[in-house]
Amino acid sequence: MSNLSAEDVKSWYNQHYAAKGLQTMRPHGAYPLFLDLLGARAGARLLDVSCGAGSLLAAAQVRGLQSVGVDLSDEAVRLAKRVAPTAEVAVGAGEALAFPSGTFDYVTCLGSLEHFLDMGQGLEEMKRVAKPDARFCIMVPNQNFIGWKVLGHQGTAQQDINEHLMPLSAWRRLFEKHGFSVVRATPDRWHAVRWRSAGARGLKRLLIGPLLEVAWRLIPLRWQYQFVFVLQRRDQASRGRRTP
Ligand SMILES: C[S@@+](CC[C@H](N)C(=O)[O-])C[C@H]1O[C@@H](n2cnc3c(N)ncnc32)[C@H](O)[C@@H]1O
């Protein structure tokens, strides 16, 4: 059990965003993929829990979704308001979402649940504010990532702040325990393809980047860096899905 408070986590992230600004996370081009996985449709309402600097909100706006973001960090919210000016963004904890039940068609939480002080409460809140037939996209890190085994250390770039690492089976169990069923679990391939958008040149573009990408694609899911889960409520799993 962590001795940290929500204020500690907030202050850590405030310093992180104040120091790094928009350089802090992946570039905007890495985010539409999550909307593809959800099959997100224009006009639907999407909540991004722990929206960070707002890149997913911006991608959702481009697709014509009504996007709403919440993050514990005021600095993140300040950036998100710049990046996604027409989204509704507010400071708030994922464990206590300030929305009525049954509001959203899609709920996302990318690279963040593992930093929650109470992951179970966070999942219960995501389920509560979602419509009964909503889809969820949650990306979380893999304790058994093969790269960490090779390098001899564990943890993401934000490992210093309350980071829960779990293997594939434990994440599945956590989601199932909180009433979700897994529609799909895919690897997060961003680090395999980032060389393409990083403007790599010469040998890196012609050889190293493509080779690393192929190698990354051959890694089985259970050893990948992060998992991207698409979920639905378990009580809806056997029913047909309504179009939002
Ligand atoms: C690694 S960043 C990811 C941000 C964003 N989802 C992205 O993909 O760029 C983790 C985010 O989770 C937020 N966070 C951590 N704990 C939180 C909590 N309990 N409730 C809401 N946000 C939280 C942090 O402030 C930070 O912005």
The ligand as an ORCA input file, in Angstrom:
! r2SCAN-3c Opt
* xyz 0 1
  C       1.690      9.243    -18.305
  S       0.568     10.581    -18.142
  C      -0.540     10.173    -19.465
  C      -1.332     11.344    -19.946
  C      -2.202     11.105    -21.171
  N      -3.211     10.105    -20.937
  C      -1.362     10.744    -22.382
  O      -1.505      9.655    -22.913
  O      -0.570     11.596    -22.809
  C      -0.336     10.151    -16.669
  C      -1.375     11.182    -16.304
  O      -2.201     10.659    -15.250
  C      -2.569     11.727    -14.411
  N      -3.020     11.127    -13.141
  C      -2.307     10.387    -12.260
  N      -3.092      9.978    -11.243
  C      -4.337     10.442    -11.500
  C      -5.591     10.326    -10.832
  N      -5.724      9.639     -9.699
  N      -6.674     10.932    -11.377
  C      -6.565     11.636    -12.534
  N      -5.403     11.780    -13.217
  C      -4.299     11.185    -12.704
  C      -1.313     12.565    -14.328
  O      -1.542     13.876    -13.891
  C      -0.824     12.494    -15.778
  O      -1.317     13.553    -16.552
*
